Amino acid sequence: KAEGIGLKQALEESLNFIRSNPLVCHNADFDLGFLREACVKEGVPFPNCRVFDTLKLARQKITGIKNYRLNTLIDCLGLMPHPSHEGLADCLAVHSLLCELKKIGCGKQEKAFT
């Protein structure tokens, strides 16, 4: 906090980066819930963008696994990199999962958040 920026500025800069571009998340409702709550708290409008939720997509096409956690899906599909709950590694893991899901026919599902 001492060397960083405030929440409102961080939200504005992040959402300006996102603009109306599609977002890809694993368990989007969970992640975007925090973002929406922060936007309401700070009076920052949430963008209208498409969201690809790899959790929902995986549940449609992949069966016979113990759960649909990102780690489990990455392991079961033999994908890399392995998520580590760090920003870049998790982004790359979600991207890898989305690419694999598109190969097996999940790429057209999307949900608009307003």
N, C-alpha and C positions, 0 to 999 in steps of 0.2 A: 504494500500500500504506500509506503513512504516514497518509493521511487517510481511507482506506476501512475496510471491515469485513473480517473474516476469511472464509475460504472456507466454513467450516461454517455460519456465520451467514448468508452470502449464499445458500447452498444451501437452508437451512431457510426463509428468507424467500421465495425464489423458488418453491420447491415448495409452500409454504403458499398462495401466490397461485394456482398452477396447480391444486392439489388434485386432484380427479378430472375436471376439465374436459378436453375434447378439445384436443389440440395439433395444430397444422398446421405442417409443416416441409417444406422441399425437401431431399431426401436425408436423411431422418430417421435412418436407421441411423448415418450419420456424426456428425450433431450429438448425437444422444442417447447415442452411445457415450462421448463426452467427459463428458456429464452423469452417466451411470451410473458411470463410472470415478471421478469426483470423489465421488459418493455413497458408493461402497465405501470409498474412502480415508478419508473423514470419518465413516463410520458413520451415514450419513443414509439412511433408507429411501426408495427411489424410488417415486413414486406409480403406482398402477394406473390408467392413463388411456388413452383411445383416441387413436390417432395417425393423422392424415391426411397421407400423404406425396405431395406434388404431383409428385415425380420419378416415382414408381411409377405414379401415375395418368396422367401425361402419356405415359409409355411405352406404356400400354395404348391410348390414343386418338389420339395424334399421330404421324404418320409423315412421312418425307421431309424431315427436318431434319438438320443436320450433327451436332448433339449435343443433349443434354437439360439443359444448364446453365440456370440460372434466367435469366440475361441473354439467352440464345438464345431461350428460350421466350417471354419478354416481348416481345422484338423481333419474332419471327415472328408472334405473335398481335396485335401492335399495342397492347399493354397499357401502362398507366402505373401507378405510377411505375417508373422504371428502378432496379433494385437497385444499391447502391453499397458493399456490405459494411459498411454502418452499420445499426444495430439497427432503427430505425423505418422507414427506406426499404425495407429488405429485408422487414420484416414486411408492409408495405403491398403490396409486389410479390408476395409469396407469396399474400396474400389475394386480390389481383387475379387471379392465376393460378388459384387454387382456384375462384373464382366463374366464370371462363371454362370451366374443366374441368367444372364442374357443369352448365353450359349444354349441353355436348356429351355429357353422359351419364356422367360419371365420379364423381358425388357419393356413391355408395353403398359405395365401397371403403374399408375401414378395417382397421387392424391393432391389436390390443390388445397392449400391452407390460406385462408383469408384473414 
